[in-house]
Amino acid sequence: MPRVVVGSEFFLDHDRWHALRRLLPAGTAIDAWSAGCHTGKEPYSLAILLDEIAPGAAHSILATDSDPGLVARARAGGPFTEAQVRRLDPGQRARYLEPGGPPHFVRRELISRVTFEVHDVREAPARTFDLILFRDVEPFFTSGESTAAYARLHAALRPDGLLFVGSTDAVPGAEGIGLERVERGFYRRAA
């Protein structure tokens, strides 16, 4: 997968994260994959959201990128600028960020909730997920690559699993591969 600068801040497209909060079942452990995680802002945002809607649940978050340098930076938990953490409210900052900053680093406890791996989305993952985040990566693929990537993502979703894409992304031929549009930025795998 090409190197992509995505997710310029925690909870990018804030309204879509509110929608995700509404769409996920409260109190349930979620097995998620953040494909194309860049420097970790997206999977850390997800870890915060899941902790808030189902504290103590055994969530699993796999975060992958094809760039080993980006994965190493994500695994280190920062550094993040003030602009990148601006969407975190004071309570979230106190709970999930190390004291001090900028630059900001996420706390070790949050880092431990995410498994980071080098992986190219052109390869199928080894397991299936309740939720896949594939946000703002599609524009960097050719039409054929994009269609093939979405087919792999569909196969990696469990029945009724949710695909979270960028607010301007559209899944080409979604119905043909068994994805139903739920609302802007979200598709569900048909059961």
C-alpha positions as a Markdown table, in Angstrom:
| # | Residue | x | y | z |
|---|---|---|---|---|
| 1 | Met | 0.0 | 0.0 | 0.0 |
| 2 | Pro | 1.4 | 3.5 | -0.8 |
| 3 | Arg | 2.5 | 5.7 | 2.0 |
| 4 | Val | -0.5 | 7.8 | 3.0 |
| 5 | Val | -0.7 | 10.8 | 5.3 |
| 6 | Val | -4.1 | 10.2 | 6.8 |
| 7 | Gly | -5.8 | 10.9 | 10.1 |
| 8 | Ser | -4.3 | 14.3 | 10.7 |
| 9 | Glu | -5.9 | 14.4 | 14.2 |
| 10 | Phe | -7.5 | 12.2 | 16.8 |
| 11 | Phe | -11.2 | 11.7 | 16.0 |
| 12 | Leu | -10.9 | 13.1 | 12.4 |
| 13 | Asp | -14.4 | 13.7 | 11.1 |
| 14 | His | -15.7 | 14.1 | 14.6 |
| 15 | Asp | -19.3 | 13.7 | 13.5 |
| 16 | Arg | -18.5 | 10.3 | 12.0 |
| 17 | Trp | -17.0 | 9.1 | 15.3 |
| 18 | His | -20.2 | 10.1 | 17.0 |
| 19 | Ala | -22.1 | 8.0 | 14.5 |
| 20 | Leu | -19.7 | 5.1 | 15.2 |
| 21 | Arg | -20.4 | 5.4 | 18.9 |
| 22 | Arg | -24.1 | 5.2 | 18.1 |
| 23 | Leu | -23.8 | 2.2 | 15.6 |
| 24 | Leu | -21.7 | 0.0 | 17.9 |
| 25 | Pro | -23.4 | -2.2 | 20.4 |
| 26 | Ala | -22.9 | -0.7 | 23.9 |
| 27 | Gly | -21.1 | -3.0 | 26.4 |
| 28 | Thr | -19.9 | -5.5 | 23.8 |
| 29 | Ala | -16.3 | -6.5 | 23.2 |
| 30 | Ile | -15.3 | -5.4 | 19.6 |
| 31 | Asp | -12.6 | -7.1 | 17.5 |
| 32 | Ala | -11.4 | -4.3 | 15.1 |
| 33 | Trp | -8.8 | -3.7 | 12.4 |
| 34 | Ser | -7.5 | -0.2 | 11.5 |
| 35 | Ala | -6.1 | -0.8 | 8.0 |
| 36 | Gly | -3.7 | 2.0 | 6.9 |
| 37 | Cys | -3.2 | 3.3 | 10.5 |
| 38 | His | -0.4 | 5.7 | 9.7 |
| 39 | Thr | 1.0 | 7.1 | 13.0 |
| 40 | Gly | -1.7 | 5.6 | 15.2 |
| 41 | Lys | -4.2 | 8.5 | 15.7 |
| 42 | Glu | -7.0 | 6.4 | 14.3 |
| 43 | Pro | -6.5 | 3.2 | 16.4 |
| 44 | Tyr | -5.9 | 5.2 | 19.5 |
| 45 | Ser | -9.1 | 7.2 | 18.9 |
| 46 | Leu | -10.9 | 3.9 | 18.5 |
| 47 | Ala | -9.3 | 2.5 | 21.7 |
| 48 | Ile | -10.6 | 5.6 | 23.6 |
| 49 | Leu | -14.1 | 5.3 | 22.1 |
| 50 | Leu | -14.3 | 1.6 | 22.9 |
| 51 | Asp | -13.1 | 2.2 | 26.5 |
| 52 | Glu | -15.8 | 4.8 | 26.9 |
| 53 | Ile | -18.7 | 2.7 | 25.5 |
| 54 | Ala | -17.7 | -0.6 | 27.0 |
| 55 | Pro | -15.1 | -0.1 | 29.8 |
| 56 | Gly | -13.5 | -3.3 | 30.9 |
| 57 | Ala | -14.6 | -5.3 | 27.8 |
| 58 | Ala | -11.9 | -7.4 | 26.1 |
| 59 | His | -11.6 | -5.4 | 22.9 |
| 60 | Ser | -9.0 | -6.3 | 20.3 |
| 61 | Ile | -7.6 | -3.7 | 18.0 |
| 62 | Leu | -5.2 | -4.6 | 15.2 |
| 63 | Ala | -3.6 | -1.6 | 13.5 |
| 64 | Thr | -1.6 | -2.1 | 10.4 |
| 65 | Asp | 0.3 | 0.0 | 7.8 |
| 66 | Ser | 2.7 | -1.1 | 5.0 |
| 67 | Asp | 5.3 | 1.4 | 6.2 |
| 68 | Pro | 7.5 | 0.0 | 9.0 |
| 69 | Gly | 8.6 | 3.5 | 10.1 |
| 70 | Leu | 5.0 | 4.6 | 10.6 |
| 71 | Val | 4.2 | 1.4 | 12.5 |
| 72 | Ala | 7.2 | 2.0 | 14.8 |
| 73 | Arg | 6.1 | 5.6 | 15.4 |
| 74 | Ala | 2.5 | 4.5 | 16.1 |
| 75 | Arg | 3.7 | 1.8 | 18.5 |
| 76 | Ala | 5.7 | 4.4 | 20.4 |
| 77 | Gly | 2.5 | 6.3 | 21.1 |
| 78 | Gly | 3.6 | 9.6 | 19.6 |
| 79 | Pro | 4.8 | 12.3 | 19.5 |
| 80 | Phe | 1.6 | 14.2 | 18.6 |
| 81 | Thr | 1.1 | 17.9 | 18.2 |
| 82 | Glu | -1.4 | 20.1 | 20.0 |
| 83 | Ala | -3.4 | 20.4 | 16.8 |
| 84 | Gln | -3.5 | 16.6 | 16.5 |
| 85 | Val | -5.0 | 16.1 | 20.0 |
| 86 | Arg | -7.3 | 19.1 | 19.9 |
| 87 | Arg | -10.5 | 17.0 | 19.7 |
| 88 | Leu | -9.7 | 15.3 | 23.0 |
| 89 | Asp | -11.7 | 16.8 | 25.9 |
| 90 | Pro | -10.0 | 17.6 | 29.2 |
| 91 | Gly | -11.1 | 14.3 | 30.7 |
| 92 | Gln | -9.8 | 12.3 | 27.8 |
| 93 | Arg | -6.5 | 14.2 | 27.9 |
| 94 | Ala | -6.0 | 13.5 | 31.6 |
| 95 | Arg | -6.9 | 9.8 | 31.2 |
| 96 | Tyr | -5.2 | 8.9 | 27.9 |
| 97 | Leu | -2.3 | 11.3 | 27.4 |
| 98 | Glu | 1.0 | 11.5 | 29.4 |
| 99 | Pro | 1.3 | 14.7 | 31.5 |
| 100 | Gly | 3.0 | 17.6 | 29.8 |
| 101 | Gly | 3.3 | 18.4 | 26.2 |
| 102 | Pro | 3.2 | 19.3 | 23.5 |
| 103 | Pro | 4.5 | 17.2 | 22.1 |
| 104 | His | 2.0 | 14.7 | 23.4 |
| 105 | Phe | 2.3 | 10.9 | 23.9 |
| 106 | Val | -0.5 | 8.5 | 24.7 |
| 107 | Arg | -0.2 | 6.6 | 28.0 |
| 108 | Arg | 1.3 | 3.1 | 28.0 |
| 109 | Glu | -2.1 | 1.7 | 29.1 |
| 110 | Leu | -3.7 | 2.9 | 25.8 |
| 111 | Ile | -0.7 | 1.7 | 23.8 |
| 112 | Ser | -1.2 | -1.8 | 25.3 |
| 113 | Arg | -4.8 | -1.9 | 23.9 |
| 114 | Val | -3.6 | -1.8 | 20.3 |
| 115 | Thr | -1.5 | -4.4 | 18.4 |
| 116 | Phe | 0.6 | -2.8 | 15.6 |
| 117 | Glu | 1.8 | -4.8 | 12.7 |
| 118 | Val | 3.3 | -4.1 | 9.3 |
| 119 | His | 0.8 | -5.4 | 6.7 |
| 120 | Asp | -0.2 | -4.4 | 3.2 |
| 121 | Val | -4.0 | -4.2 | 2.7 |
| 122 | Arg | -3.4 | -5.9 | -0.7 |
| 123 | Glu | -3.0 | -9.1 | 1.3 |
| 124 | Ala | -5.9 | -10.7 | 3.1 |
| 125 | Pro | -5.8 | -10.6 | 6.9 |
| 126 | Ala | -5.5 | -13.9 | 8.8 |
| 127 | Arg | -8.8 | -13.4 | 10.7 |
| 128 | Thr | -12.2 | -11.7 | 10.6 |
| 129 | Phe | -13.4 | -8.6 | 12.5 |
| 130 | Asp | -16.5 | -6.9 | 13.8 |
| 131 | Leu | -15.3 | -3.5 | 12.7 |
| 132 | Ile | -12.8 | -2.4 | 10.0 |
| 133 | Leu | -11.6 | 1.2 | 9.6 |
| 134 | Phe | -10.4 | 1.9 | 6.1 |
| 135 | Arg | -10.5 | 5.7 | 6.0 |
| 136 | Asp | -9.3 | 8.0 | 3.3 |
| 137 | Val | -7.0 | 5.4 | 1.8 |
| 138 | Glu | -9.1 | 4.6 | -1.2 |
| 139 | Pro | -8.0 | 7.6 | -3.3 |
| 140 | Phe | -4.5 | 6.3 | -3.4 |
| 141 | Phe | -5.5 | 3.1 | -5.2 |
| 142 | Thr | -6.3 | 2.6 | -8.9 |
| 143 | Ser | -9.9 | 1.6 | -9.6 |
| 144 | Gly | -9.0 | -2.1 | -9.9 |
| 145 | Glu | -6.9 | -2.0 | -6.7 |
| 146 | Ser | -9.7 | -0.2 | -4.8 |
| 147 | Thr | -12.3 | -2.8 | -5.9 |
| 148 | Ala | -10.0 | -5.7 | -4.9 |
| 149 | Ala | -9.3 | -4.1 | -1.6 |
| 150 | Tyr | -12.9 | -3.7 | -0.7 |
| 151 | Ala | -13.6 | -7.3 | -1.7 |
| 152 | Arg | -10.8 | -8.4 | 0.8 |
| 153 | Leu | -12.3 | -6.1 | 3.5 |
| 154 | His | -15.7 | -7.6 | 2.9 |
| 155 | Ala | -14.3 | -11.1 | 3.3 |
| 156 | Ala | -12.5 | -10.0 | 6.5 |
| 157 | Leu | -15.8 | -8.7 | 8.1 |
| 158 | Arg | -18.0 | -11.0 | 10.2 |
| 159 | Pro | -21.6 | -11.2 | 9.2 |
| 160 | Asp | -23.2 | -7.9 | 10.3 |
| 161 | Gly | -19.7 | -6.4 | 10.7 |
| 162 | Leu | -19.2 | -2.7 | 10.1 |
| 163 | Leu | -16.8 | -1.0 | 7.6 |
| 164 | Phe | -16.0 | 2.6 | 8.5 |
| 165 | Val | -14.6 | 4.5 | 5.6 |
| 166 | Gly | -13.7 | 8.2 | 5.1 |
| 167 | Ser | -16.6 | 10.6 | 4.9 |
| 168 | Thr | -15.9 | 11.2 | 1.2 |
| 169 | Asp | -15.1 | 7.6 | 0.3 |
| 170 | Ala | -17.6 | 5.5 | -1.6 |
| 171 | Val | -17.3 | 1.7 | -1.9 |
| 172 | Pro | -17.6 | 0.9 | -5.6 |
| 173 | Gly | -20.1 | -1.9 | -6.3 |
| 174 | Ala | -20.9 | -2.2 | -2.5 |
| 175 | Glu | -24.1 | -4.2 | -3.0 |
| 176 | Gly | -22.4 | -6.5 | -5.5 |
| 177 | Ile | -19.9 | -7.6 | -2.9 |
| 178 | Gly | -22.4 | -7.8 | -0.1 |
| 179 | Leu | -22.0 | -4.5 | 1.7 |
| 180 | Glu | -25.1 | -2.4 | 2.6 |
| 181 | Arg | -24.6 | 1.3 | 3.1 |
| 182 | Val | -25.8 | 2.2 | 6.6 |
| 183 | Glu | -25.1 | 5.9 | 6.4 |
| 184 | Arg | -22.4 | 8.3 | 5.2 |
| 185 | Gly | -19.1 | 6.6 | 5.9 |
| 186 | Phe | -20.5 | 3.2 | 7.1 |
| 187 | Tyr | -21.3 | -0.1 | 5.4 |
| 188 | Arg | -22.5 | -3.3 | 7.0 |
| 189 | Arg | -21.7 | -6.8 | 5.7 |
| 190 | Ala | -25.0 | -8.5 | 4.9 |
| 191 | Ala | -25.7 | -11.3 | 7.3 |
